[in-house]
Amino acid sequence: MNGIKQRVKRSLFGLLGMDPEAVVVNYATGPEPQVRDMVAAARRMIPDRRHLLVAAGDAPEIEGVDVVALEPASTLGLWWQILRKLWRHRTGMAPVLLGGNATALRRAALLRSPLRILAFNERMESHHLKISTAISSLLFWRGVPLDRIRVRPGWLAWMTGDRTRVPDDGLAVEGRPARKGFRRVLVLTPYAPYPLSHGGAVRLYHMLREMAKEFDVYLLYFREGRTMDDIRPLLEFVTAAGSVSKPRYREPKWSTRLPPEVMEYESAPMRRLLAHFRAERNIDVVQVEYTQLALYPGEILVEHDVTFDLYAQLRQRHPSRTAWWNWKRWHDFETAAVKRYARVVTMSAKDANQLGVAHSRVIPNGADLARFQPVAEKDGKNLLFVGSFRHFPNVTAFRFLIEEVMPLVLAEHPDAKLHVVAGPNHLDYWKEPLPEGLKIRMEGFVEDVRPLYHAANVVVVPTLVSAGTNVKVLEAMAMKRAIVSTASGAGGIDVEDGQHVLVALDAEDFARSIVRLLESAALRARLTGKAYQLVTERYDWVRLGDMQRAMMRELLPDPIVVRRGEAHDIAVVRAIQMESLPSSRWDPEQYLRHEFFVATCERQTAGFVVARRTAPDEREILNIAVRPQFRGKGVGERMLRRLVQSAPGDVFLEVRESNTSARRLYQRVGFFETGARPNYYEDPPETALIMRVRT
């Protein structure tokens, strides 16, 4: 029977002048490498049919596949050409690539074979477009990944069984031992702040290290792997760390009142781990990093960027109902979230003004000046772009750079080279071929970017949408490399166009600025000199760490109390004196006759200072001592300041010439050297330096 049907079919189509066997008509609607992958996948699926490749313009040559070349035209023009050239062929399947710029040919293919389209996305996932699955087909055509097409809101999850899964797999690891008397802070972050693969990790790493100078630091984060091995370098200054796996969020992005990026981090196991750390470790302050974690309780929220500002920029560039909804959700959530915390940290004054809360503190991003030290620039025309593709504004910036800016640069300097650092797993976010003729080297995560700055002549920051501040700009300034940036790329940093960097308005201006810098070593030197001075004065992580610790002290009860000494203090003061100054000739019983101050720290007697009046407007410090376990916490400085400010006039003291740490302490309070007394001290003999402060 089948044989008879086949003979009838061949006879019928033969009379019509058509091939009896249906063919597979592939459409070249994407970059050549992806077209080749699509055709290969289609041939594996349908190996027993003839395969054609339809292309508007040039088409790749693929062995065993016949090319049908079309003249570039509109959608209807291409459709008409396809009808004329393929009228003899019945289409059994029509593979088409989604994405890219070949919109007209893609639409023409849909008009020609609306029920035969096998669509491939950039991930090489395929979906047969059908009327019976109209919603799924439409979503896939619009770029929704295959694994999210069947995702339903929570109230419809019973239809698919594909629900959000929240792993309960908490891990903890101990780091540096807790220190007696040190207050404790906990930092909660959406990722492990090591390795230093992007600007957020760089900031967290340095801020954790700076906090650890004064506090015991605890860290909680969402991990992507099974172990916590990646954070081992942090345990040199972090007391303990804990983590849970990030939830597998399975809600449509449009369906929730809260932003989906917030919902992705909602985890009951993390809440339990946070509560456990806070109770068991006696945490004093919790600092929450990033707005997407702002549902978690804490005292400090760090706004790495004002997220609703980022979505406002996207809405302005591409207006749509979706863009409005994304902006609206973030605006409502973020403006409410910042009011729940005692302090909100922003990266710039601009960000603080947008949030409009009185309890915000500006602690900008910085540069590690000890690590990023400038070296002499080498001759060349080397451009450097640094930006993790995991952060979508960097992908947008890179596309703008290679599609709109670099062709203009190469027209003037065809030997210009571009080096790109695209961060971890960058090929998951960029699957397109790079333009021909562009001398480009693209890398993923680079552990040490300093050699790349050494080789660069110009650093490019073509960011079109951005919020917060870019660490890469500050590091380029520290390395003394000339920078061309958009206004948003350098936003939040106190740079001036033409003084520290060149700020470009559009692609032509950006390319023109690059060319100016490539052609003028003098201009590069002038900009980098001023930029280096700015970054060293305002953006050193050490200086920013001081600001961070000072803000935390605002939220903590003062552990150091300095008061007048009393009779009941004498026994403890005697013990401190014997422990710290065993050869002291002063009897503590006599201290009550002089100006006598005692400091307590964490409710324990930590030190004392005593001075005697030698004239109506002159005093001399007799003794000062701090118990060993309380040294390095500012106890001595607090006692000195209290004594100096307790009365007007001059205050004198003597200090061993070799005691550099004590001399630095006295200088911080305002003492300066006025003379010396040779052989003043015994055992061993040593010169005493005389220091004085005047109030």
C-alpha positions in Angstrom: 0.0 0.0 0.0 2.8 2.5 0.9 4.5 1.7 -2.4 1.3 2.6 -4.3 1.0 5.9 -2.3 4.6 6.8 -3.1 4.1 6.1 -6.9 0.9 8.2 -6.9 2.7 11.1 -5.1 5.6 11.1 -7.5 3.3 11.1 -10.5 1.1 13.9 -9.1 4.0 16.2 -8.1 5.7 15.3 -11.4 2.7 16.6 -13.4 2.9 19.8 -11.3 6.7 20.1 -11.9 7.5 19.8 -8.2 9.9 17.5 -6.3 7.9 14.8 -4.6 10.1 14.7 -1.6 10.0 17.5 0.9 13.3 19.3 1.7 14.7 21.0 4.7 15.1 24.8 4.0 17.6 26.3 6.5 17.6 30.1 6.8 20.9 32.0 7.4 19.5 34.5 9.9 22.4 34.7 12.2 26.2 34.8 12.5 28.1 32.2 10.4 29.3 30.0 13.2 25.8 29.7 14.6 24.3 29.1 11.1 26.8 26.2 10.7 25.8 24.8 14.1 22.1 25.1 13.2 22.5 23.3 9.9 24.5 20.6 11.6 21.8 20.1 14.2 19.0 20.0 11.6 20.9 17.4 9.5 21.3 15.3 12.6 17.6 15.5 13.3 16.5 14.9 9.7 19.4 13.0 8.0 17.4 11.5 5.1 16.2 14.7 3.5 17.9 17.2 1.1 19.0 20.4 2.9 19.1 23.8 1.4 20.4 27.1 2.9 18.7 30.3 2.0 20.7 33.5 2.6 20.3 37.2 1.8 23.7 38.1 0.5 26.8 36.0 1.3 26.3 32.5 2.7 28.7 30.0 4.2 29.7 27.1 2.1 28.6 23.8 3.8 29.4 20.5 2.2 26.3 18.7 1.1 24.1 21.7 1.4 22.9 23.7 -1.6 22.8 27.5 -1.2 19.9 29.6 -2.4 21.2 33.2 -2.7 18.7 36.1 -2.4 19.2 39.7 -3.1 18.9 41.9 0.0 15.4 43.3 0.2 12.5 44.0 2.5 10.5 41.2 4.2 8.0 41.0 1.3 10.8 41.3 -1.3 12.6 38.4 0.3 9.4 36.4 0.6 8.7 36.9 -3.1 12.2 35.7 -4.1 11.8 32.6 -1.9 8.5 31.8 -3.6 10.1 32.1 -7.1 13.2 30.2 -6.3 11.7 27.4 -4.2 8.4 26.9 -5.9 9.5 23.4 -7.0 10.3 22.4 -3.4 7.9 21.4 -0.6 9.3 22.5 2.7 9.3 19.7 5.3 11.1 21.8 7.9 12.4 25.4 8.0 15.2 25.9 10.7 15.6 29.6 11.6 18.0 31.3 14.0 16.5 33.8 16.4 18.3 37.0 17.5 20.8 38.9 15.5 19.9 41.5 12.8 18.5 39.4 9.9 14.9 40.3 10.9 13.6 40.6 7.3 14.7 37.1 6.2 13.4 35.6 9.4 10.0 37.2 8.8 10.0 36.1 5.2 10.7 32.5 6.3 7.7 32.7 8.7 5.5 33.9 5.8 6.7 31.2 3.5 6.4 28.3 6.0 4.4 29.3 9.0 3.8 25.8 10.2 7.2 24.4 9.5 9.5 26.7 11.5 12.1 25.0 13.7 13.5 27.9 15.7 17.0 27.9 17.3 18.0 30.4 19.9 21.6 31.6 20.7 22.0 28.6 23.0 21.2 26.2 20.1 18.0 25.2 21.9 15.3 24.4 19.3 11.5 24.7 19.4 9.0 23.8 16.7 6.6 26.7 16.3 3.0 25.4 16.3 -0.5 26.8 16.6 -1.2 24.2 19.3 1.6 25.7 21.4 1.0 29.3 20.4 2.0 30.9 23.7 5.2 28.8 24.0 6.1 29.5 20.4 5.6 33.2 20.8 7.7 33.3 24.0 10.5 31.3 22.3 10.3 33.6 19.2 10.7 36.6 21.5 13.9 35.1 23.1 12.7 33.4 26.3 15.0 30.5 27.1 13.5 27.1 26.6 13.7 26.1 30.2 11.6 29.1 31.2 8.9 28.9 28.6 6.8 26.5 30.8 7.4 28.4 34.0 4.1 29.5 35.6 3.3 31.8 38.5 3.2 30.1 41.8 -0.6 29.9 41.8 -0.4 28.0 38.5 2.7 25.8 39.3 0.4 22.8 39.5 0.1 22.9 35.7 3.8 22.0 35.2 5.3 20.9 38.5 8.2 23.2 37.8 8.5 25.0 41.2 11.1 27.1 42.8 13.6 25.0 44.7 15.5 26.4 47.7 18.4 24.1 48.8 18.9 23.6 52.5 22.6 22.8 52.4 24.3 25.3 54.7 28.0 25.1 55.2 30.4 26.9 57.6 34.1 27.3 57.9 36.3 28.9 60.6 38.9 31.5 59.8 41.0 33.7 61.9 40.4 33.2 65.7 38.1 35.6 67.4 39.9 38.3 69.4 39.0 39.1 72.9 37.3 42.5 73.3 36.7 43.0 69.6 33.2 43.8 68.5 31.7 41.6 65.8 30.2 42.5 62.4 28.6 40.2 59.8 28.4 40.9 56.1 25.8 39.2 53.9 26.4 39.2 50.2 24.8 37.4 47.1 28.1 35.8 46.0 31.5 34.8 47.3 33.8 37.9 47.2 36.7 35.8 45.9 38.2 35.4 43.4 38.3 39.1 42.4 36.6 38.6 39.1 34.5 41.8 39.0 34.2 45.2 40.6 31.8 44.1 43.3 34.1 41.3 44.5 37.0 43.8 44.6 35.1 46.2 46.8 33.9 43.5 49.2 37.4 42.0 49.5 39.0 45.3 50.5 36.2 46.4 52.7 36.2 43.1 54.6 40.0 43.4 55.1 39.6 47.0 56.3 36.8 46.1 58.7 39.0 43.4 60.2 41.4 46.0 61.5 39.0 47.0 64.2 36.3 44.3 64.2 35.9 40.5 64.1 34.3 40.0 60.7 31.8 37.2 59.8 30.7 36.5 56.2 27.5 34.9 54.8 27.0 34.4 51.1 25.1 32.4 48.4 27.4 29.9 46.7 27.2 28.4 43.3 29.4 25.3 43.9 29.4 22.5 46.4 32.2 23.7 48.5 33.6 26.8 50.1 37.2 26.3 48.9 37.2 29.5 46.8 37.1 31.8 49.8 40.2 30.4 51.5 42.2 33.6 51.0 39.5 35.5 52.9 39.9 33.4 56.0 43.2 35.2 56.8 41.1 38.1 58.1 37.5 36.7 58.3 36.7 35.0 61.5 34.1 32.6 60.1 32.0 32.2 57.0 28.8 30.4 56.1 26.9 29.8 52.8 23.9 28.2 51.2 23.3 27.4 47.6 21.4 30.0 45.6 17.8 29.1 45.0 16.6 27.8 41.6 14.0 30.5 41.0 11.1 29.3 38.8 8.7 32.2 38.5 8.0 34.2 35.3 9.9 37.5 35.5 6.7 39.5 34.9 4.5 37.8 37.4 5.7 39.1 40.8 5.2 42.5 42.5 8.7 42.3 43.9 11.6 42.4 41.4 12.6 38.9 40.2 16.2 39.6 41.2 15.0 40.0 44.8 12.9 36.9 44.7 15.9 34.9 43.3 17.6 35.3 46.7 14.7 34.6 49.0 15.9 31.7 51.1 14.6 30.4 54.4 17.8 28.4 55.0 19.8 31.6 54.6 17.5 33.4 57.1 18.1 30.6 59.6 21.8 30.7 59.1 21.8 34.5 59.6 19.8 34.2 62.8 22.1 31.4 64.0 25.3 33.4 63.4 23.8 36.5 65.0 22.8 34.6 68.1 25.7 32.2 68.5 28.4 34.5 67.5 27.1 37.6 69.4 27.0 39.7 66.2 26.8 43.5 66.9 26.1 44.8 63.4 24.8 43.1 60.2 25.7 44.7 56.9 23.7 43.7 53.8 25.3 44.1 50.4 23.2 44.9 47.3 19.6 45.9 47.1 18.5 42.5 46.0 19.2 41.2 49.5 17.3 44.1 51.2 14.6 41.8 52.5 17.1 40.4 55.0 17.3 42.1 58.4 20.3 44.2 59.2 21.6 47.6 60.3 23.5 48.7 57.2 22.4 48.3 53.5 25.2 48.9 50.9 23.7 50.2 47.6 26.4 49.2 45.1 24.1 51.0 42.6 20.7 52.6 42.6 19.0 49.9 40.7 15.8 51.8 39.9 18.1 54.4 38.2 19.6 51.6 36.0 16.1 50.5 34.9 15.1 54.1 34.3 18.0 54.4 31.9 17.0 51.2 30.2 13.4 52.4 30.0 14.5 55.7 28.4 16.6 53.8 25.8 14.0 51.2 24.9 10.5 52.3 26.1 8.0 49.5 26.5 5.5 48.2 29.0 8.0 45.7 30.2 10.6 48.4 30.8 8.1 50.5 32.7 7.1 47.5 34.9 10.7 46.6 35.7 11.4 50.2 36.7 8.2 50.5 38.7 8.9 47.4 40.8 12.5 48.4 41.5 11.6 52.0 42.4 8.8 51.0 44.8 10.9 48.2 46.4 14.2 50.2 46.7 12.7 53.4 48.0 10.9 51.4 50.8 13.9 49.2 51.5 16.4 52.0 52.3 14.1 53.4 55.0 14.3 50.1 57.0 18.0 50.3 57.7 19.8 52.5 60.2 22.5 53.4 57.6 22.5 53.2 53.8 25.9 53.3 52.0 26.0 54.7 48.4 28.9 54.9 46.0 28.5 58.6 45.2 26.7 61.8 46.2 24.5 61.4 43.1 23.3 58.0 44.3 22.6 59.4 47.8 20.6 62.3 46.4 18.5 59.9 44.3 17.6 57.8 47.4 16.8 60.9 49.4 17.3 59.5 52.9 19.1 61.5 55.6 20.9 58.4 57.0 22.9 57.6 53.9 26.7 57.7 53.9 28.8 58.0 50.7 31.7 55.5 50.8 32.8 55.3 47.1 34.7 52.5 45.4 38.4 52.6 45.5 41.7 51.3 44.2 44.4 49.2 45.8 47.2 51.7 45.5 49.7 49.3 47.0 49.0 46.8 44.3 48.1 48.9 41.3 51.2 51.0 40.9 52.0 52.7 37.6 54.8 51.8 35.2 56.1 53.6 32.2 53.9 53.3 29.1 55.1 51.3 26.1 54.8 52.5 22.5 51.8 51.1 20.8 48.1 51.5 19.9 46.6 49.1 22.4 43.1 49.6 23.8 41.9 47.8 26.9 38.2 47.0 27.8 37.6 45.4 31.2 34.0 44.3 32.2 32.5 41.1 33.3 29.8 39.9 30.8 27.8 38.5 33.7 26.7 42.1 34.3 24.5 42.9 31.3 25.5 46.6 30.9 29.1 45.4 30.1 27.7 43.3 27.2 25.8 46.3 25.9 28.9 48.4 26.2 31.1 45.9 24.4 28.6 45.6 21.5 28.5 49.4 21.2 32.3 49.4 21.2 32.9 46.8 18.4 30.0 47.7 16.2 29.9 51.5 16.3 33.2 52.8 17.7 35.9 50.5 16.5 35.2 50.8 12.8 35.7 54.5 13.1 38.9 54.1 15.0 40.3 51.5 12.5 39.5 53.9 9.7 42.2 56.2 11.2 44.4 53.6 12.8 44.0 50.2 11.2 46.8 48.8 13.4 45.0 49.6 16.6 44.4 46.5 18.8 41.7 45.8 21.4 42.2 43.5 24.5 39.0 42.5 26.3 38.7 41.0 29.8 35.1 39.6 29.9 35.1 37.8 33.2 34.1 34.2 34.2 32.1 32.1 31.7 32.0 35.0 29.2 31.1 32.8 26.3 27.8 32.0 28.1 26.9 35.7 27.5 28.5 36.3 24.1 28.0 33.8 21.4 28.3 36.0 18.3 31.4 36.0 16.0 33.6 39.1 16.3 33.7 41.5 13.3 36.3 40.7 10.6 39.3 43.0 10.5 39.2 43.8 14.2 42.4 42.9 16.0 40.9 41.7 19.2 42.0 39.4 22.0 39.2 38.3 24.3 39.8 36.6 27.6 37.5 35.4 30.4 38.5 35.7 34.0 42.1 37.1 34.5 43.5 36.7 38.0 46.0 39.6 37.6 45.0 42.4 35.2 48.0 44.6 36.0 50.1 43.3 33.0 47.2 44.2 30.8 47.2 47.8 32.0 51.0 47.8 31.6 50.5 46.9 27.9 47.7 49.3 27.3 47.9 52.8 25.9 44.2 53.7 26.3 41.5 52.2 28.6 38.0 52.4 27.1 34.8 52.4 29.2 31.9 52.6 26.7 29.1 52.0 29.2 25.7 53.1 27.9 23.7 52.3 31.0 25.2 52.2 34.4 24.6 52.9 38.1 27.1 53.2 41.0 30.7 53.7 40.2 33.2 51.6 38.1 36.2 50.1 40.0 37.9 49.6 36.6 38.0 53.4 36.1 39.8 53.9 39.4 42.2 51.1 38.8 43.1 52.6 35.4 43.7 56.0 37.1 46.0 54.3 39.6 47.9 52.6 36.8 48.3 56.0 35.0 46.5 54.9 31.8 44.5 57.4 29.7 40.7 56.8 29.8 37.9 57.4 27.3 34.5 56.9 28.9 30.9 57.7 28.5 29.3 59.9 31.1 27.7 56.9 32.8 30.9 54.9 32.7 32.7 57.5 34.8 29.6 58.5 36.8 29.9 59.0 40.5 33.7 59.6 40.3 34.9 63.2 40.7 36.6 63.4 37.3 36.3 66.3 34.9 36.2 65.9 31.1 39.4 67.1 29.6 41.2 67.2 33.0 41.3 63.6 34.2 39.5 61.6 31.4 37.9 62.3 28.0 34.1 61.9 28.2 32.4 61.0 24.9 28.8 61.7 24.0 28.2 59.2 21.1 30.1 56.7 19.0 31.7 59.4 16.8 32.8 61.4 19.8 34.1 58.2 21.5 36.1 57.2 18.4 37.5 60.7 18.0 38.6 60.8 21.6 40.4 57.5 21.2 42.2 58.7 18.1 43.2 61.9 19.9 44.8 59.9 22.7 46.5 57.5 20.4 48.1 60.4 18.5 49.2 62.5 21.5 51.5 61.1 24.2 51.5 64.6 25.7 47.7 64.6 26.2 47.8 61.1 27.7 50.5 62.2 30.2 48.6 65.3 31.2 45.3 63.4 31.8 47.0 60.5 33.6 49.0 62.8 35.9 45.9 64.6 37.2 43.9 61.4 37.4 46.6 59.7 39.5 46.7 62.6 41.9 42.9 62.4 42.3 42.8 58.7 42.9 45.6 58.8 45.5 43.9 61.7 47.4 40.3 60.4 47.5 40.0 56.7 46.4 42.5 54.7 48.4 40.9 51.7 50.0 42.7 52.4 53.3 41.1 55.9 53.5 37.7 54.4 52.5 38.2 51.7 55.2 38.5 54.4 57.8 35.1 55.8 56.6 33.6 52.3 56.8 34.8 51.7 60.4 33.7 55.1 61.5 30.2 54.5 60.2 30.0 51.2 62.1 31.1 52.9 65.3 28.2 55.2 64.9 25.8 52.3 65.3 27.6 50.7 68.3 27.7 51.7 71.9 31.1 53.2 72.7 33.2 50.4 74.3 35.7 52.9 75.6 34.7 55.1 78.6 37.2 57.5 80.1 36.4 58.8 83.6 38.1 60.3 86.6 40.1 57.8 88.7 38.8 56.9 92.1 40.2 55.2 95.2 38.6 51.8 94.3 40.7 51.9 91.0 44.1 51.9 92.7 44.4 48.1 93.1 43.7 47.5 89.4 45.9 50.4 88.3 48.8 49.1 90.4 48.4 45.7 88.6 48.4 47.4 85.2 51.4 49.4 86.2 53.4 46.4 87.3 52.4 44.5 84.1 53.3 47.4 81.8 55.8 49.6 83.7 57.5 47.3 86.2 60.3 49.8 86.9 57.9 52.7 87.4 58.9 54.9 90.4 55.4 56.3 91.0 53.2 55.0 93.8 49.6 54.6 92.5 48.4 55.7 96.0 49.6 59.2 95.1 47.7 59.4 91.8 44.5 60.6 93.6 46.3 63.9 94.4 46.8 64.6 90.6 44.8 64.5 87.4 44.0 60.9 87.2 41.9 59.2 84.5 40.9 55.6 84.1 39.7 54.0 80.8 37.3 51.0 80.7 36.8 48.9 77.6 33.9 46.4 77.4 33.4 47.2 81.1 36.9 46.2 82.1 39.6 48.5 83.4 41.9 48.8 80.4 44.3 51.6 81.3 45.1 54.8 83.1 46.9 58.1 82.7 48.0 60.5 85.3 49.5 64.1 85.2 50.6 66.6 87.7 50.3 70.4 87.5 53.8 72.0 87.4 52.5 75.6 86.9 49.1 77.3 86.6 48.9 76.7 82.9 51.3 73.7 82.6 51.0 70.0 83.3 53.4 67.0 83.0 52.3 63.4 82.3 53.7 61.1 84.9 52.5 57.7 83.6 50.3 56.2 81.0 49.7 52.4 80.5 47.2 50.1 78.7 46.7 46.5 79.5 48.1 44.3 76.7 44.8 42.8 75.6 43.3 46.2 75.0 46.2 47.7 73.0 45.6 48.7 69.4 42.0 49.7 70.1 42.5 53.4 70.7 42.4 53.3 74.5 45.6 55.2 75.0 44.6 57.9 72.5 41.2 58.4 74.1 42.8 58.8 77.6 45.3 61.3 76.3 42.7 63.4 74.5 40.5 63.5 77.6 43.4 64.6 79.8 44.7 67.3 77.3 41.1 68.7 76.9 40.4 68.7 80.6 42.1 72.0 81.2 43.8 74.8 79.1 47.6 75.2 78.9 50.6 73.2 77.9 51.0 69.4 78.6 54.5 67.9 78.5 55.8 64.3 78.5 59.0 62.3 78.1 59.3 59.3 75.8 62.1 56.9 75.0 63.7 57.9 71.7 63.4 54.2 70.5 59.6 54.0 71.3 58.4 54.9 67.9 54.9 53.5 68.4 54.3 55.7 71.5 55.7 58.7 69.6 53.3 58.2 66.8 50.4 58.0 69.3 51.4 61.2 70.9 51.7 62.9 67.5 48.2 61.9 66.6 47.0 63.7 69.7 48.9 66.8 68.8 52.2 66.5 70.7 55.4 67.7 69.0 59.1 67.3 70.0 60.6 70.3 71.8 63.9 68.9 73.2 65.9 65.9 74.4 67.4 64.7 77.7 70.4 62.4 77.1 70.7 59.3 79.3 67.4 60.3 81.1 66.3 56.6 81.2 68.0 53.8 82.9 68.0 50.0 82.2 68.9 50.5 79.5 70.3 54.0 79.3 68.5 56.1 76.6 67.7 59.6 75.6 64.3 61.0 76.5 62.5 63.1 73.9 60.5 65.9 75.4 57.1 66.5 73.7 54.5 69.2 74.2 50.9 69.9 73.2 49.1 73.2 73.8 45.4 73.6 74.3 
